[in-house]
Amino acid sequence: VCPPSFRTPRTMASIATRASRGLLRRASRTVVGNNGTRSFAAAADGEPLRKTALYDMHIEMGGDMVPFAGYELPVLYKGESGGVMKEHLWCRSEGKASLFDVSHMGQINWYGKDRAAFLEKVVVGDIAGLAPHHGRLSLITNENGGIMDDTVITNAGDHVYMVVNGATKFGDMKHFQEQLSTFDGDVTMEYLEDTMSLLALQGPGAKTAVAKILPDGFDLVNMPFMTGTDTTLDGVEGCRITRCGYTGEDGFELAMPEEYAVAIASKLCEDDAVLPTGLGARDSLRLEAGLCLYGNDLDETTTPTEGALGWTLGGPGSRRRTEGGFLGADKVLTPEGKFRKVTRKRVGIQGMKAPAREHTEIYDATGEHKIGEVTSGTFSPCLKAPIAMGYVETKSGKVGTDVMVKIRNKMQKAQVTKMPFVEARYYRVPE
């Protein structure tokens, strides 16, 4: 779907390895158990924006910094190879890889023999059944079955490793703390705060680029998507690699002690196939892949079935579907384990001539009856056409249904379409 591989001239100077310059001071890790808490606090409103360990590096490379989730992060990079369109297409091009700073996200370790039992109270997925090193996308729900956040959870052997969204991490942990206070079992939450940085390397060339900083003999060929393990990165101990991402491409999330983040990112950027990429392209890439942005496409009033994420509970007859046990399960499932009927559903929208942005109203084919609203929309760099996702009345949610969208006070014809908009290329282990 995307244009063939292209090579854009790059004039970016090599970044010197300065692991000690311009970094945040190390924060102590926060440990919360069901018998009490230590030094846990949410970010206060009006608190100054935080800077990730890569802040100086972003500035040096031409990053256009914007506020996001309480941090200053690059929306794009200036220069010949920069800009949302070029950064987006780079990530989709053969042999290329995009490097994102996602250190704003919350990294949490869960310990204790009852960690899986506790997590299955607060998320909808099968955590007890996760094989060692395997992970899955899951959803944190409230008492009404509404989605508080989406999260990736991995069985890391003696603990469970969880990554939550940056904008919601303090609310998530406050919720976990409340649930821990009434949980009768052995479980401890360790929030890594800013002691660990997180990078995402995404694109068809990601495996080749990351192999250069992995130990000799590390087997990427037989590493399935949604698996992770502890490792060294560029010789640095205490790191972690997870084969996952949010672009629709093969890729990895790399966690490392924050004092080594600049060194490791710089090493990756020495590869001409790796391009530093900002939040703008990250958003358009995830939308092409049909993936949700929490706060836009999902919120606490949206259930997994409304959000077309019922699959995170498992298929018909699966343990989480039949047993429930998570907060709000009775609002999502019948006693027989079937999904309760919903009045709206998340769908893809295409066919309009202009991009339909957030809050654009969706009408039936006559243009007389409002049936929903767009939650995310953009111009697809790969399809060279507008795409959007949003919620419509369930009866109007069938693929192929004609609709109208009201853009700048004018009705435009559109159609309900399947997602992803661009074919996903997640890695599969050769048979």
Order of alpha helices (4+ residues) and beta strands (2+ residues): beta-beta-beta-alpha-beta-beta-alpha-beta-beta-alpha-beta-beta-beta-alpha-beta-beta-alpha-beta-beta-beta-alpha-beta-alpha-alpha-alpha-beta-beta-beta-beta-beta-beta
